[in-house]
Amino acid sequence: MFDFRDLDRPIIGAPMAGGPSTPELAAAVTNAGGLGFLAAGYRTPEDLAAQLSAVSALTGGPIGVNLFVPDAFQPDPALLDAYVASLRPETEALGVEVGQPRYDDDGWDAKLSLVLDARPAAVSFTFGCPDSQVLKRMADAGILPIVTVTTSAEAEFAVAAGARALAVQGPGAGGHRGTLDQRSVPTDDRLEDTLAAVRSVTAVPLAAGGGVSGPSDVVRLRGAGADAVQVGTALLLADEAGTNPLHRAVLAGGQFAGTSLTRAYTGRYARGLTNRFILEHSDAPAGYPHLHYATAPLRKAAVAQGNADVAHLWAGTGFASARPEPAAKIVEALA
Ligand SMILES: Cc1cc2nc3c(=O)[nH]c(=O)nc-3n(C[C@H](O)[C@H](O)[C@H](O)COP(=O)(O)O)c2cc1C
């Protein structure tokens, strides 16, 4: 079975759903000696199948696939309704309607089958820990099952369920936090401290990520016990990334000073550039994927209209160091 310690360069190209992760980006990271990832989240199973076949034509090296674990959590209807109502002035200004809040499992069973058929080197899970049967099926098929965790308690739980490796995500990470329970407020503990705590409860290989902006971060996290370092934001401007033009422009343009953790867009905590929407909608309740669907038309319209005040602009705390370069150069520089 694949092991992070087999990589020529200890760098993992983080899965980034919503566009940035492409087969070209995943293959470029792998071909540079790291581990590239496809992001299956939000995609239809048909899309994922096409991406799996595209990536296999671009590289013969190890590839990972990332899946969102379904969470049957039911948001408080009164809080959900009030929040959805508060979005109306935003949607009216953009000329769209609020989306219908709803639950779905993101095509879980179909995507698991596709992964089992394609047998990538690794599969990583976020937004929860799959049951032990799922993790065992992956391991039995020779696919390294990785679970994303943010605390040592989550790490113990995931390893007990059958995770053979962990993606330990720190507070500076761009995009969604992988906390197993969406109702819990993500920890602010330093990634090195969480890594040390995780190391004290398990011997499985660890990838660590969140806020990595350069090679000194990689050295620091490797020194703190990480077998590989996972980077997302550093690859958002890579030539091969599918990052949308607005997201690229604001990352390259430097008009935002910082990032914030917010539930405003999806009902699950995620880190993005601190824009007006985040500042004015800090009252969003827990409710993923319900709020993801409620804000979908608004997010899509904001991106299409180039509206950075409203669009979701996921970024980690190291965003100012992202550079528009081939992914191989970014991986080489980090390693
Ligand atoms: C735009 C974007 C999308 C992301 N999408 C996913 C995803 O689909 N699945 C996942 O496990 N993590 C996702 N993440 C989180 C990354 O896996 C990783 O934890 C994070 O990028 C590391 O922090 P950094 O962005 O500071 O490098 C995403 C991050 C970003 C920036």
The ligand as a Tripos MOL2 file, in Angstrom:
@<TRIPOS>MOLECULE
LIG
   31    33     1     0     0
SMALL
NO_CHARGES

@<TRIPOS>ATOM
      1 C1        -10.2200   26.4080   -2.4540 C.3       1 LIG1
      2 C2        -10.0660   25.2880   -1.4770 C.ar      1 LIG1
      3 C3        -10.8840   24.1700   -1.5900 C.ar      1 LIG1
      4 C4        -10.7310   23.0910   -0.7020 C.ar      1 LIG1
      5 N1        -11.4890   21.9660   -0.8820 N.ar      1 LIG1
      6 C5        -11.2440   20.8670   -0.1190 C.ar      1 LIG1
      7 C6        -11.8690   19.6230   -0.4070 C.ar      1 LIG1
      8 O1        -12.6300   19.4820   -1.3610 O.2       1 LIG1
      9 N2        -11.6010   18.5650    0.3980 N.ar      1 LIG1
     10 C7        -10.7060   18.6560    1.4540 C.ar      1 LIG1
     11 O2        -10.4750   17.6550    2.1440 O.2       1 LIG1
     12 N3        -10.1030   19.8200    1.7420 N.ar      1 LIG1
     13 C8        -10.3350   20.9090    0.9710 C.ar      1 LIG1
     14 N4         -9.6540   22.0710    1.2310 N.ar      1 LIG1
     15 C9         -8.7070   22.1170    2.3600 C.3       1 LIG1
     16 C10        -7.3610   21.5310    1.9560 C.3       1 LIG1
     17 O3         -7.4530   20.1210    1.8570 O.3       1 LIG1
     18 C11        -6.2340   21.8290    2.9660 C.3       1 LIG1
     19 O4         -6.6180   21.4370    4.2610 O.3       1 LIG1
     20 C12        -5.8600   23.2940    2.9880 C.3       1 LIG1
     21 O5         -5.8370   23.8200    1.6960 O.3       1 LIG1
     22 C13        -4.5060   23.4540    3.6310 C.3       1 LIG1
     23 O6         -4.2980   24.7910    3.9790 O.3       1 LIG1
     24 P1         -3.6980   25.8910    2.9780 P.3       1 LIG1
     25 O7         -4.7990   26.2140    2.0330 O.co2     1 LIG1
     26 O8         -3.3590   27.0200    3.8780 O.co2     1 LIG1
     27 O9         -2.5230   25.2690    2.2800 O.co2     1 LIG1
     28 C14        -9.7810   23.1670    0.3550 C.ar      1 LIG1
     29 C15        -8.9690   24.3010    0.4610 C.ar      1 LIG1
     30 C16        -9.0890   25.3510   -0.4390 C.ar      1 LIG1
     31 C17        -8.1750   26.5230   -0.3030 C.3       1 LIG1
@<TRIPOS>BOND
     1     1     2 1
     2     2     3 ar
     3     2    30 ar
     4     3     4 ar
     5     4     5 ar
     6     4    28 ar
     7     5     6 ar
     8     6     7 ar
     9     6    13 1
    10     7     8 2
    11     7     9 ar
    12     9    10 ar
    13    10    11 2
    14    10    12 ar
    15    12    13 ar
    16    13    14 ar
    17    14    15 1
    18    14    28 ar
    19    15    16 1
    20    16    17 1
    21    16    18 1
    22    18    19 1
    23    18    20 1
    24    20    21 1
    25    20    22 1
    26    22    23 1
    27    23    24 1
    28    24    25 2
    29    24    26 1
    30    24    27 1
    31    28    29 ar
    32    29    30 ar
    33    30    31 1
@<TRIPOS>SUBSTRUCTURE
     1 LIG1         1 GROUP 0 **** ****
